[in-house]
């Protein structure tokens, strides 16, 4: 039976970064992915300054910047009146980070960049089209039951198992960790079009539109050819079926209502998904750890989910490395529990709180509250101190500068 230092389940960006961070420290790693290749469907794309710093440490940042769209600004709009309420400029963070900007780089690109690095590393084994069918933790190691695409079954062992297998995580369910939180009653529709909203409408690369009827988010990604695609996100109506929301008539109606054209929009991709705000009751049980969506999910407004998941991966790799290398001066159990004690409160404070607030701000229906929100945003953008503080938080730089002592209060 093959044995590894760490087995990582899921080859999305979080799993790949976790595997890469461990492999670069000299550990043997097994990366398991149920699909034949990395999922290319439109998902997360925003890569914040704090994450770019971590990708630089893993020698990935040049690839990510070169394959994405650099977004220095983002804007808040009142869609009902057409007013731009506030513009925030990441350049104000130039004394805080080497990367005072956001990069819009699709998550499958980040995962594939990492996979390319992993494939060249001698102590890494990558098992694509392979699913985890069961596992057991005997306190000394974790034994995994794997099934390949040809239904070939095999057993492997690892000192530690890391679940990066998404919101429906088999790993999380396998160790019986609760996934507390709620599901939003509406779903989110994502429409992708090559229409150039910058050239034609004057929008920047990241835009948030408040509207009491139907809010929207608009942002640009590079696309496969680098020429650029624009993603527009809308909420569905509560009584709207998936088929209705994705129909040609509904897609064109939504786009034309917000951004009128004298012709139909070309839509190259459409997707709909349920939106959750949930956090695992613990990010660790025994020799099994959780990272990314397997540990926490949130609405995508603000682009925090993937970023925080990558931060999980880097933090967890450091903790596991300390134990495997015998660097820790305290009990192993206590040292690994520190990952949970740090990462879970940070997620609640910086991701759950912020994304829920972001959604409420966009969908607010009370006109007086909306105007107050707009005034607050405008005043924040006009005040350099508050402007910087806001971006430190929304870019997750504040969260990575936060020590364990703060979150343990």
C-alpha atoms as one frame of an Amber mdcrd trajectory, in Angstrom:
protein
   0.000   0.000   0.000   1.425   3.380  -1.038   1.944   5.892   1.753   2.112
   9.674   1.579   2.670  12.467   4.020  -0.566  14.164   2.957  -3.502  13.248
   0.727  -5.464  16.195  -0.687  -8.940  15.600  -2.098 -10.044  18.017  -4.815
  -7.988  19.659  -7.572  -9.649  23.032  -7.573  -7.489  26.058  -6.770  -7.572
  25.404  -3.007  -6.570  21.751  -3.256  -3.868  22.440  -5.822  -2.383  25.315
  -3.796  -2.412  23.185  -0.634  -0.661  20.334  -2.452   1.871  22.700  -4.014
   2.649  24.469  -0.728   3.292  21.077   0.921   5.308  19.666  -1.984   7.552
  22.728  -2.088   8.397  21.982   1.550   9.576  18.523   0.516   6.570  16.423
   1.558   5.112  13.541  -0.414   1.627  14.454  -1.594  -1.239  12.605  -3.249
  -3.739  14.875  -5.043  -7.052  13.188  -5.885  -9.642  14.616  -8.300 -12.902
  12.951  -9.319 -13.064  14.603 -12.738 -10.828  14.009 -15.728  -9.639  17.627
 -15.737 -10.068  20.873 -13.838 -13.604  22.261 -14.061 -13.606  25.132 -16.572
 -17.120  26.454 -15.924 -17.297  30.145 -14.909 -16.638  30.318 -11.204 -14.506
  32.545  -9.013 -12.155  34.934 -10.795 -11.270  37.758  -8.389  -7.781  37.415
  -6.916  -7.141  39.929  -4.134  -3.779  41.510  -3.140  -3.376  39.262  -0.092
  -3.766  36.197  -2.305  -1.371  37.544  -4.916   1.264  37.785  -2.178   0.795
  34.082  -1.397   0.851  33.121  -5.070   4.119  35.035  -5.403   5.629  32.883
  -2.652   4.587  29.818  -4.680   6.056  31.218  -7.930   2.608  31.488  -9.555
   1.872  35.205  -9.486   3.513  36.052 -12.809   1.368  33.450 -14.576  -1.784
  34.670 -12.857  -1.190  38.340 -13.638  -0.219  37.530 -17.219  -3.358  35.465
 -17.793  -5.814  37.774 -16.076  -7.141  41.315 -16.134  -5.551  43.783 -13.720
  -8.287  45.784 -11.981  -7.057  48.777 -10.027 -10.533  50.189  -9.330 -13.999
  49.023  -8.396 -17.184  51.029  -8.400 -20.560  51.111  -6.630 -23.540  52.249
  -8.670 -27.174  53.110  -8.080 -28.675  51.324 -11.050 -32.083  52.970 -10.665
 -30.690  56.472 -11.241 -27.532  55.598 -13.169 -25.363  57.350 -10.577 -21.886
  56.164  -9.732 -21.874  56.364  -5.932 -18.222  55.656  -5.142 -14.981  54.501
  -6.713 -12.286  52.715  -4.732  -8.669  52.688  -5.867  -6.375  49.871  -4.711
  -3.368  52.081  -5.402  -3.954  53.563  -1.951  -2.539  50.261  -0.642   0.819
  50.730  -2.362   2.599  51.034   0.999   0.834  47.931   2.328   1.409  45.389
  -0.428   3.491  44.675  -3.513   0.216  44.154  -5.390  -2.069  47.191  -4.966
  -4.640  45.844  -7.409  -6.958  42.912  -8.041  -6.402  40.397 -10.825  -9.449
  38.927 -12.545  -8.083  35.465 -13.352 -10.481  32.544 -13.694  -9.996  29.918
 -11.004  -9.438  27.052 -13.444  -6.366  28.885 -14.742  -4.922  29.166 -11.238
  -5.553  25.470 -10.629  -3.944  24.470 -13.933  -0.868  26.629 -13.294  -0.432
  24.828  -9.982  -1.001  21.408 -11.555   1.731  22.079 -14.090   4.157  22.777
 -11.238   3.033  19.671  -9.332   3.461  17.381 -12.346   7.176  18.189 -12.405
   7.742  17.401  -8.712   9.086  13.919  -7.903   7.279  13.355  -4.596   3.824
  14.226  -5.967   1.244  11.779  -7.291  -1.822  13.141  -9.098  -4.835  10.857
  -9.466  -7.357  12.402 -11.864 -10.694  10.745 -12.589 -10.428   9.109  -9.194
 -12.875   9.439  -6.332 -12.561   8.875  -2.623 -15.068   6.181  -1.673 -14.156
   5.875   2.002 -11.491   6.546   4.614 -10.618   5.769   8.206  -8.439   7.536
  10.756  -6.812   5.191  13.294  -4.959   7.977  15.096  -1.636   7.097  13.469
  -2.551   7.545   9.816  -5.533   7.841   7.477  -6.329   4.960   5.126  -8.126
   5.935   1.915 -10.253   3.820  -0.414  -9.940   5.132  -3.984 -11.923   4.218
  -7.102 -10.572   5.153 -10.526 -12.607   5.878 -13.645 -12.286   2.239 -14.702
 -13.717   1.181 -11.309 -10.300  -0.026 -10.215 -10.110   0.072  -6.439  -6.998
   0.635  -4.361  -5.997   1.611  -0.868  -3.434   4.210   0.100  -2.378   5.722
   3.400  -1.403   9.227   4.457  -0.315  10.862   7.671  -2.964  13.536   7.076
  -6.027  13.964   4.873  -7.140  17.384   3.621 -10.635  17.808   2.199 -10.781
  20.477  -0.502 -13.744  18.799  -2.181 -16.329  21.566  -2.200 -19.522  22.487
  -0.425 -20.902  18.932  -0.605 -17.624  17.631   0.808 -17.441  13.843   1.140
 -14.542  14.330   3.558 -16.492  16.672   5.840 -19.493  14.361   5.883 -17.225
  11.374   6.454 -15.962  12.755   9.755 -19.403  13.995  10.793 -18.642  17.726
  10.981 -21.786  19.886  10.862 -22.112  22.582   8.196 -23.948  25.360   9.991
 -25.627  28.319   8.320 -28.363  29.011   5.778 -29.221  29.025   2.083 -30.414
  32.202   0.373 -33.955  31.826  -1.021 -32.970  33.118  -4.481 -30.349  31.642
  -6.791 -27.730  33.596  -8.709 -27.638  33.691 -12.518 -24.268  34.283 -14.212
 -24.297  35.411 -17.843 -21.077  35.722 -19.849 -20.864  37.933 -22.926 -18.095
  39.349 -25.140 -19.875  42.739 -25.228 -17.320  45.355 -24.149 -18.904  47.266
 -21.274 -15.783  49.391 -20.837 -15.622  50.679 -24.396 -19.373  50.936 -24.911
 -20.661  51.927 -21.464 -17.627  53.279 -19.618 -17.648  50.767 -16.777 -14.464
  49.676 -15.007 -13.532  46.007 -14.584 -15.417  45.475 -11.279 -18.853  47.016
 -10.694 -21.589  46.567  -8.074 -25.082  47.857  -8.853 -27.578  48.491  -6.069
 -31.201  48.163  -7.114 -34.309  47.508  -4.987 -35.803  45.513  -7.861 -32.884
  43.463  -9.200 -29.287  44.245  -8.256 -26.361  43.202 -10.457 -22.610  42.666
 -10.454 -20.503  43.214 -13.557 -16.857  42.304 -14.015 -14.379  41.471 -16.717
 -12.243  38.344 -17.094  -9.571  37.655 -19.695 -11.183  34.598 -21.287  -9.208
  31.884 -23.013  -8.052  34.116 -25.866  -7.163  37.097 -23.670  -9.556  39.385
 -25.544 -11.863  39.587 -22.579 -15.314  38.459 -21.508 -17.753  40.136 -19.160
 -19.742  38.327 -16.494 -23.021  39.728 -15.219 -24.567  38.318 -12.041 -28.265
  38.683 -11.179 -30.521  37.219  -8.469 -33.467  35.113  -9.566 -37.022  35.679
  -8.405 -38.040  33.361  -5.594 -40.750  31.716  -7.740 -38.583  31.476 -10.878
 -37.522  28.023 -12.047 -34.016  27.328 -13.306 -35.411  26.699 -16.797 -37.214
  30.035 -16.799 -34.184  31.964 -15.547 -31.872  30.438 -18.160 -34.263  30.783
 -21.107 -33.230  33.014 -23.998 -36.118  35.372 -23.273 -35.201  35.792 -19.588
 -31.495  36.166 -20.323 -32.077  38.905 -22.882 -34.668  40.616 -20.672 -32.255
  40.846 -17.740 -29.388  42.163 -19.827 -31.490  44.637 -21.796 -33.235  45.921
 -18.669 -29.963  46.931 -17.035 -27.811  47.712 -20.096 -30.087  48.450 -23.097
 -28.778  47.659 -26.581 -30.375  47.998 -29.998 -29.653  44.327 -30.670 -29.655
  41.035 -28.739 -26.661  40.288 -26.560 -24.325  37.499 -27.560 -24.198  35.182
 -24.553 -21.422  32.575 -24.571 -22.237  30.972 -21.226 -25.072  30.935 -18.726
 -25.159  29.329 -15.314 -27.389  29.250 -12.244 -26.566  28.073  -8.738 -27.841
  28.091  -5.187 -26.082  30.389  -2.745 -25.191  29.453   0.820 -23.670  31.053
   3.898 -22.307  28.120   5.903 -19.272  27.403   8.069 -18.135  23.971   9.264
 -18.451  23.505  13.024 -14.748  22.627  13.019 -12.025  22.713  10.369 -10.320
  19.666  11.883 -11.120  16.278  13.352  -8.191  14.015  14.200  -5.898  13.700
  11.207  -8.526  15.090   8.831  -8.614  18.796   7.943 -10.914  20.930   5.789
 -10.073  23.905   3.558 -11.933  26.066   1.069 -15.575  25.350   0.240 -15.532
  22.119   2.219 -15.036  24.303   5.319 -17.037  27.412   4.383 -19.244  28.783
   1.607 -20.606  32.269   1.045 -22.254  34.440  -1.575 -19.745  35.642  -4.196
 -20.349  39.393  -3.857 -16.896  40.818  -3.172 -15.006  37.778  -4.445 -13.884
  36.459  -1.059 -14.589  32.708  -1.142 -11.786  31.396  -3.351  -9.322  33.866
  -1.857 -10.017  32.811   1.701  -9.834  29.171   0.627  -6.362  29.705  -0.823
  -5.390  31.380   2.453  -6.680  28.263   4.255  -4.488  26.106   2.042  -1.336
  28.103   2.705  -1.984  28.301   6.450  -2.775  24.592   6.715   0.293  23.581
   4.704   2.443  25.570   7.117   0.834  23.901  10.150   1.173  20.393   8.750
   4.756  21.083   7.718   5.618  22.185  11.260   4.294  18.901  12.639   5.852
  16.651   9.986   9.213  18.378  10.322   9.075  18.245  14.107   9.329  22.038
  14.256   6.474  22.459  16.693   7.394  22.909  20.339   3.946  21.979  21.614
   1.731  18.925  21.466   0.856  17.949  17.888  -2.869  17.948  18.623  -2.704
  21.451  20.044  -0.617  22.690  17.123  -3.041  21.391  14.471  -6.032  22.651
  16.419  -4.511  26.128  16.066  -5.448  25.981  12.356  -9.108  25.653  13.300
  -8.878  28.234  16.074  -7.430  30.791  13.644  -9.132  30.111  10.336 -12.724
  29.524  11.457 -13.148  32.831  13.378 -11.424  34.714  10.573 -13.918  33.299
   8.084 -16.865  34.338  10.241 -15.443  37.825  10.811 -14.045  38.694   7.404
 -15.958  36.555   4.892 -19.392  35.686   6.250 -19.979  39.121   7.781 -18.649
  41.027   4.774 -20.467  39.046   2.068 -23.794  39.168   3.910 -23.355  42.922
   4.329 -22.438  43.290   0.643 -25.631  41.540  -0.444 -27.836  43.561   1.919
 -26.345  46.799   0.613 -27.107  45.897  -3.000 -30.661  44.617  -2.448 -31.844
  47.240   0.072 -35.401  48.387  -0.738 -35.960  51.167   1.800 -35.155  54.430
  -0.019 -33.916  56.221   3.107 -31.593  53.361   4.020 -30.341  53.159   0.438
 -29.471  56.853   0.420 -27.711  56.511   3.760 -25.697  53.585   2.388 -24.755
  55.636  -0.645 -23.706  58.602   1.492 -21.569  56.345   3.689 -19.843  54.796
   0.672 -19.188  58.166  -0.927 -17.784  59.587   2.320 -15.574  56.527   2.758
 -14.178  56.829  -0.764 -13.460  60.551  -0.196 -11.562  60.015   3.063  -8.077
  58.527   2.451  -7.906  56.927   5.905 -11.307  55.253   5.656 -10.700  54.455
   1.979  -7.542  52.533   2.865  -9.171  50.796   5.860 -12.081  49.655   3.692
  -9.769  48.207   1.054  -7.538  46.565   3.664 -10.608  44.666   4.820 -12.235
  43.896   1.465  -8.908  42.774  -0.049  -8.340  40.427   2.933  -5.033  42.088
   3.753  -6.385  42.857   7.220  -7.258  39.206   7.782  -3.753  37.979   6.909
  -2.220  40.660   9.117  -4.396  39.472  12.022  -2.665  37.237  14.595  -4.164
  34.278  16.463  -4.311  36.307  19.684  -6.918  38.634  18.194  -9.211  35.858
  17.004  -9.022  33.941  20.285 -10.731  36.671  22.261
